[in-house]
Amino acid sequence: MSKEIKNTVIITVFAVISGFVLSLVHGVTSTVIDARKQQELREAYAQVLAEAADFKDMEIEAPVVDDEHNAQIESALEGVDASGATAGYVINVTSHGGYGGDISFSMGIKADGSIENISITAISETPGLGMRAQTEPDFLNQFKDQSTDTEFVVKDNIQAISSATFTSKCLTNGINAAAAFYKNNIVGGAN
């Protein structure tokens, strides 16, 4: 066998073995990564709807695009308390139009229709400016205990994050989209 053929065979065998090992590593790590993401989401759900002991996926054909608010609803869950009664709902939203791109968050809505809390799950805004939406609670706290019947408007009934108007509007639009989904698909669907 010539030296070129021998080298080609060795490289091919090495490539096949490397590909096999990489696929095994990917299989193991993707399972761990998926489990970690699910755990982070469950923690976000517990943060936004504290009364819930468990969360049940709601059957929606996701994503539900909300062109009016430039956002989409990724999923919705019913939060139930220890007795199995509805404690409220968690709506997962991706809002478009942030300065650094999309912003994803979970929003908890209590059984009475008021917003309990909001937890940002993915954001890539400018450090020190738009990222303050995640690190400083003042902006998101404006929405707490507000009714989902309220239409939130930056510079009207919502104070923007200083020097982060895109981020503020992006989050506000997503919150309005979640409220609209709640009113149209959960409350409206229950009647």
ZAMAR-20177 format. One record per residue (C-alpha): residue number from 1; residue in three letters; x, y, z. Coordinates in pm, 1 decimal, decimal comma. Layout:
BEGIN
@num: NUM&residu: ALA&px: X&py: Y&pz: Z
...
% end
This chain:
BEGIN
@num: 1&residu: MET&px: 0,0&py: 0,0&pz: 0,0
@num: 2&residu: SER&px: 134,0&py: 340,5&pz: -92,3
@num: 3&residu: LYS&px: 211,2&py: 601,7&pz: 167,6
@num: 4&residu: GLU&px: -72,9&py: 832,9&pz: 44,1
@num: 5&residu: ILE&px: -332,9&py: 556,1&pz: 66,5
@num: 6&residu: LYS&px: -209,9&py: 456,3&pz: 412,0
@num: 7&residu: ASN&px: -231,0&py: 818,5&pz: 533,3
@num: 8&residu: THR&px: -578,5&py: 855,6&pz: 381,1
@num: 9&residu: VAL&px: -699,3&py: 541,4&pz: 559,6
@num: 10&residu: ILE&px: -553,1&py: 660,8&pz: 891,7
@num: 11&residu: ILE&px: -711,8&py: 1005,6&pz: 855,0
@num: 12&residu: THR&px: -1046,8&py: 851,5&pz: 756,1
@num: 13&residu: VAL&px: -1046,4&py: 613,9&pz: 1054,1
@num: 14&residu: PHE&px: -949,6&py: 901,0&pz: 1283,8
@num: 15&residu: ALA&px: -1230,0&py: 1119,2&pz: 1140,1
@num: 16&residu: VAL&px: -1490,3&py: 843,0&pz: 1183,8
@num: 17&residu: ILE&px: -1384,2&py: 774,6&pz: 1543,0
@num: 18&residu: SER&px: -1376,4&py: 1147,7&pz: 1622,2
@num: 19&residu: GLY&px: -1721,9&py: 1195,5&pz: 1472,6
@num: 20&residu: PHE&px: -1857,8&py: 907,2&pz: 1678,7
@num: 21&residu: VAL&px: -1704,1&py: 1041,8&pz: 2000,1
@num: 22&residu: LEU&px: -1834,9&py: 1392,6&pz: 1927,7
@num: 23&residu: SER&px: -2186,1&py: 1260,4&pz: 1868,6
@num: 24&residu: LEU&px: -2175,1&py: 1074,4&pz: 2201,7
@num: 25&residu: VAL&px: -2052,6&py: 1385,6&pz: 2383,8
@num: 26&residu: HIS&px: -2322,1&py: 1595,3&pz: 2216,5
@num: 27&residu: GLY&px: -2589,3&py: 1346,2&pz: 2319,2
@num: 28&residu: VAL&px: -2479,2&py: 1352,6&pz: 2682,3
@num: 29&residu: THR&px: -2424,9&py: 1727,8&pz: 2708,3
@num: 30&residu: SER&px: -2744,6&py: 1825,0&pz: 2524,2
@num: 31&residu: THR&px: -2947,4&py: 1622,1&pz: 2774,5
@num: 32&residu: VAL&px: -2774,4&py: 1798,1&pz: 3064,4
@num: 33&residu: ILE&px: -2817,1&py: 2139,6&pz: 2900,6
@num: 34&residu: ASP&px: -3187,7&py: 2075,1&pz: 2830,7
@num: 35&residu: ALA&px: -3242,6&py: 1962,6&pz: 3191,0
@num: 36&residu: ARG&px: -3066,8&py: 2274,9&pz: 3320,1
@num: 37&residu: LYS&px: -3279,7&py: 2500,2&pz: 3095,0
@num: 38&residu: GLN&px: -3597,0&py: 2330,3&pz: 3217,3
@num: 39&residu: GLN&px: -3486,6&py: 2376,3&pz: 3579,3
@num: 40&residu: GLU&px: -3413,3&py: 2746,5&pz: 3515,4
@num: 41&residu: LEU&px: -3757,9&py: 2788,2&pz: 3359,7
@num: 42&residu: ARG&px: -3926,8&py: 2616,5&pz: 3656,1
@num: 43&residu: GLU&px: -3738,2&py: 2851,8&pz: 3889,7
@num: 44&residu: ALA&px: -3855,4&py: 3149,8&pz: 3681,4
@num: 45&residu: TYR&px: -4214,5&py: 3018,2&pz: 3701,1
@num: 46&residu: ALA&px: -4192,0&py: 2989,5&pz: 4078,7
@num: 47&residu: GLN&px: -4054,6&py: 3344,5&pz: 4094,9
@num: 48&residu: VAL&px: -4336,4&py: 3494,1&pz: 3888,1
@num: 49&residu: LEU&px: -4622,6&py: 3296,5&pz: 4046,1
@num: 50&residu: ALA&px: -4528,3&py: 3221,8&pz: 4406,3
@num: 51&residu: GLU&px: -4865,6&py: 3071,2&pz: 4509,6
@num: 52&residu: ALA&px: -4831,7&py: 2787,8&pz: 4257,9
@num: 53&residu: ALA&px: -4707,5&py: 2450,8&pz: 4380,4
@num: 54&residu: ASP&px: -4700,3&py: 2303,9&pz: 4029,1
@num: 55&residu: PHE&px: -4729,7&py: 2416,7&pz: 3668,2
@num: 56&residu: LYS&px: -4931,2&py: 2247,1&pz: 3394,8
@num: 57&residu: ASP&px: -4866,0&py: 2317,1&pz: 3027,7
@num: 58&residu: MET&px: -5163,7&py: 2465,4&pz: 2848,0
@num: 59&residu: GLU&px: -5235,1&py: 2331,4&pz: 2503,8
@num: 60&residu: ILE&px: -5171,7&py: 2622,8&pz: 2268,0
@num: 61&residu: GLU&px: -5039,2&py: 2619,9&pz: 1917,2
@num: 62&residu: ALA&px: -4722,0&py: 2814,6&pz: 1984,1
@num: 63&residu: PRO&px: -4584,0&py: 3052,0&pz: 1899,7
@num: 64&residu: VAL&px: -4880,2&py: 3288,0&pz: 1892,6
@num: 65&residu: VAL&px: -4765,5&py: 3595,6&pz: 1701,6
@num: 66&residu: ASP&px: -4891,2&py: 3934,2&pz: 1823,6
@num: 67&residu: ASP&px: -4810,6&py: 4176,4&pz: 1541,9
@num: 68&residu: GLU&px: -4971,2&py: 4468,7&pz: 1723,5
@num: 69&residu: HIS&px: -4719,1&py: 4441,1&pz: 2008,0
@num: 70&residu: ASN&px: -4427,0&py: 4301,4&pz: 1802,0
@num: 71&residu: ALA&px: -4403,0&py: 3994,1&pz: 2024,4
@num: 72&residu: GLN&px: -4493,7&py: 3629,7&pz: 2034,7
@num: 73&residu: ILE&px: -4628,4&py: 3400,8&pz: 2302,6
@num: 74&residu: GLU&px: -4406,2&py: 3093,6&pz: 2326,7
@num: 75&residu: SER&px: -4610,0&py: 2896,3&pz: 2580,9
@num: 76&residu: ALA&px: -4855,3&py: 2928,1&pz: 2866,5
@num: 77&residu: LEU&px: -4888,1&py: 2731,2&pz: 3187,1
@num: 78&residu: GLU&px: -5154,4&py: 2706,5&pz: 3452,0
@num: 79&residu: GLY&px: -5015,4&py: 2741,4&pz: 3802,8
@num: 80&residu: VAL&px: -5198,8&py: 2532,5&pz: 4059,4
@num: 81&residu: ASP&px: -5172,6&py: 2551,2&pz: 4438,1
@num: 82&residu: ALA&px: -5125,1&py: 2252,1&pz: 4670,3
@num: 83&residu: SER&px: -5498,8&py: 2172,2&pz: 4659,6
@num: 84&residu: GLY&px: -5501,7&py: 2171,6&pz: 4278,3
@num: 85&residu: ALA&px: -5692,3&py: 2500,8&pz: 4246,1
@num: 86&residu: THR&px: -5580,3&py: 2754,7&pz: 3987,5
@num: 87&residu: ALA&px: -5337,0&py: 3003,7&pz: 4142,8
@num: 88&residu: GLY&px: -5281,4&py: 3187,3&pz: 3815,5
@num: 89&residu: TYR&px: -5096,6&py: 3157,9&pz: 3487,3
@num: 90&residu: VAL&px: -4745,1&py: 3191,3&pz: 3353,2
@num: 91&residu: ILE&px: -4702,7&py: 3322,9&pz: 3002,1
@num: 92&residu: ASN&px: -4366,5&py: 3293,0&pz: 2824,5
@num: 93&residu: VAL&px: -4303,4&py: 3573,7&pz: 2577,9
@num: 94&residu: THR&px: -4039,6&py: 3671,6&pz: 2324,8
@num: 95&residu: SER&px: -4059,7&py: 4041,4&pz: 2251,4
@num: 96&residu: HIS&px: -3890,1&py: 4185,0&pz: 1944,3
@num: 97&residu: GLY&px: -3730,4&py: 4525,8&pz: 1904,4
@num: 98&residu: GLY&px: -3487,5&py: 4552,8&pz: 2191,9
@num: 99&residu: TYR&px: -3167,7&py: 4743,1&pz: 2121,5
@num: 100&residu: GLY&px: -2967,7&py: 4417,2&pz: 2136,3
@num: 101&residu: GLY&px: -3238,6&py: 4197,6&pz: 1983,2
@num: 102&residu: ASP&px: -3518,7&py: 3987,5&pz: 2127,4
@num: 103&residu: ILE&px: -3597,3&py: 3975,2&pz: 2498,6
@num: 104&residu: SER&px: -3764,4&py: 3666,4&pz: 2644,8
@num: 105&residu: PHE&px: -3940,2&py: 3657,0&pz: 2979,9
@num: 106&residu: SER&px: -4196,4&py: 3476,7&pz: 3191,4
@num: 107&residu: MET&px: -4489,1&py: 3673,8&pz: 3331,4
@num: 108&residu: GLY&px: -4705,6&py: 3555,1&pz: 3619,3
@num: 109&residu: ILE&px: -5070,9&py: 3653,4&pz: 3626,6
@num: 110&residu: LYS&px: -5266,8&py: 3587,2&pz: 3945,6
@num: 111&residu: ALA&px: -5611,8&py: 3428,2&pz: 3937,6
@num: 112&residu: ASP&px: -5765,6&py: 3776,9&pz: 3984,1
@num: 113&residu: GLY&px: -5605,2&py: 3896,5&pz: 3657,8
@num: 114&residu: SER&px: -5331,4&py: 4111,8&pz: 3807,8
@num: 115&residu: ILE&px: -4963,3&py: 4081,1&pz: 3724,3
@num: 116&residu: GLU&px: -4765,9&py: 3913,7&pz: 4002,4
@num: 117&residu: ASN&px: -4412,6&py: 3928,2&pz: 3867,9
@num: 118&residu: ILE&px: -4191,6&py: 3917,0&pz: 3558,8
@num: 119&residu: SER&px: -3866,0&py: 3725,1&pz: 3517,4
@num: 120&residu: ILE&px: -3638,3&py: 3787,1&pz: 3220,1
@num: 121&residu: THR&px: -3508,5&py: 3456,9&pz: 3080,8
@num: 122&residu: ALA&px: -3301,4&py: 3581,8&pz: 2783,4
@num: 123&residu: ILE&px: -3165,7&py: 3929,7&pz: 2717,0
@num: 124&residu: SER&px: -2864,2&py: 4069,9&pz: 2532,1
@num: 125&residu: GLU&px: -2900,1&py: 4443,3&pz: 2579,0
@num: 126&residu: THR&px: -2617,9&py: 4691,2&pz: 2636,3
@num: 127&residu: PRO&px: -2439,2&py: 4638,7&pz: 2970,6
@num: 128&residu: GLY&px: -2504,2&py: 4926,7&pz: 3209,4
@num: 129&residu: LEU&px: -2803,1&py: 5046,0&pz: 3007,2
@num: 130&residu: GLY&px: -3064,0&py: 4800,4&pz: 2879,5
@num: 131&residu: MET&px: -2927,5&py: 4518,1&pz: 3094,7
@num: 132&residu: ARG&px: -3049,9&py: 4715,2&pz: 3395,4
@num: 133&residu: ALA&px: -3395,2&py: 4578,8&pz: 3313,3
@num: 134&residu: GLN&px: -3266,4&py: 4247,8&pz: 3449,2
@num: 135&residu: THR&px: -3033,9&py: 4367,9&pz: 3723,2
@num: 136&residu: GLU&px: -3236,2&py: 4655,2&pz: 3871,4
@num: 137&residu: PRO&px: -3596,1&py: 4573,8&pz: 3971,3
@num: 138&residu: ASP&px: -3740,0&py: 4927,2&pz: 3951,2
@num: 139&residu: PHE&px: -3853,5&py: 4903,3&pz: 3589,1
@num: 140&residu: LEU&px: -4031,4&py: 4567,7&pz: 3612,4
@num: 141&residu: ASN&px: -4175,2&py: 4651,4&pz: 3955,2
@num: 142&residu: GLN&px: -4392,8&py: 4915,3&pz: 3783,8
@num: 143&residu: PHE&px: -4605,6&py: 4633,5&pz: 3642,9
@num: 144&residu: LYS&px: -4656,0&py: 4441,3&pz: 3969,6
@num: 145&residu: ASP&px: -5014,8&py: 4422,0&pz: 4092,1
@num: 146&residu: GLN&px: -5136,9&py: 4607,8&pz: 3783,1
@num: 147&residu: SER&px: -5442,5&py: 4477,5&pz: 3600,0
@num: 148&residu: THR&px: -5403,4&py: 4298,0&pz: 3269,8
@num: 149&residu: ASP&px: -5678,1&py: 4534,5&pz: 3147,9
@num: 150&residu: THR&px: -5425,3&py: 4820,1&pz: 3155,2
@num: 151&residu: GLU&px: -5257,3&py: 4914,0&pz: 2827,8
@num: 152&residu: PHE&px: -4903,1&py: 5005,2&pz: 2930,5
@num: 153&residu: VAL&px: -4728,5&py: 5284,8&pz: 2741,2
@num: 154&residu: VAL&px: -4369,6&py: 5399,1&pz: 2796,9
@num: 155&residu: LYS&px: -4353,8&py: 5769,3&pz: 2894,2
@num: 156&residu: ASP&px: -4727,8&py: 5764,4&pz: 2968,3
@num: 157&residu: ASN&px: -4797,4&py: 5524,6&pz: 3254,7
@num: 158&residu: ILE&px: -4455,6&py: 5349,3&pz: 3251,0
@num: 159&residu: GLN&px: -4125,9&py: 5523,8&pz: 3326,4
@num: 160&residu: ALA&px: -3853,0&py: 5409,8&pz: 3086,2
@num: 161&residu: ILE&px: -3513,2&py: 5290,7&pz: 3199,8
@num: 162&residu: SER&px: -3284,3&py: 5592,3&pz: 3164,0
@num: 163&residu: SER&px: -3095,2&py: 5576,0&pz: 2830,5
@num: 164&residu: ALA&px: -3264,2&py: 5245,2&pz: 2743,3
@num: 165&residu: THR&px: -3584,4&py: 5339,0&pz: 2564,2
@num: 166&residu: PHE&px: -3565,3&py: 5049,9&pz: 2314,8
@num: 167&residu: THR&px: -3537,0&py: 4799,0&pz: 2598,8
@num: 168&residu: SER&px: -3819,7&py: 4964,4&pz: 2791,5
@num: 169&residu: LYS&px: -4052,2&py: 4966,3&pz: 2491,7
@num: 170&residu: CYS&px: -3961,0&py: 4610,3&pz: 2396,2
@num: 171&residu: LEU&px: -4044,9&py: 4476,8&pz: 2742,7
@num: 172&residu: THR&px: -4359,5&py: 4688,8&pz: 2769,8
@num: 173&residu: ASN&px: -4482,5&py: 4561,2&pz: 2433,0
@num: 174&residu: GLY&px: -4418,6&py: 4203,3&pz: 2539,6
@num: 175&residu: ILE&px: -4607,2&py: 4258,0&pz: 2865,9
@num: 176&residu: ASN&px: -4899,4&py: 4403,4&pz: 2670,2
@num: 177&residu: ALA&px: -4886,8&py: 4098,6&pz: 2439,5
@num: 178&residu: ALA&px: -4898,0&py: 3861,7&pz: 2738,8
@num: 179&residu: ALA&px: -5192,7&py: 4053,1&pz: 2886,5
@num: 180&residu: ALA&px: -5377,6&py: 4043,0&pz: 2553,3
@num: 181&residu: PHE&px: -5312,5&py: 3668,3&pz: 2524,1
@num: 182&residu: TYR&px: -5441,4&py: 3616,3&pz: 2878,6
@num: 183&residu: LYS&px: -5760,0&py: 3815,1&pz: 2809,9
@num: 184&residu: ASN&px: -5827,1&py: 3662,5&pz: 2467,3
@num: 185&residu: ASN&px: -5714,0&py: 3304,0&pz: 2509,7
@num: 186&residu: ILE&px: -5736,4&py: 3219,9&pz: 2878,2
@num: 187&residu: VAL&px: -6012,4&py: 3434,3&pz: 3028,0
@num: 188&residu: GLY&px: -6195,4&py: 3462,2&pz: 2695,7
@num: 189&residu: GLY&px: -6146,2&py: 3088,9&pz: 2635,2
@num: 190&residu: ALA&px: -6289,3&py: 3002,8&pz: 2977,8
@num: 191&residu: ASN&px: -6625,5&py: 3169,9&pz: 2910,6
% end
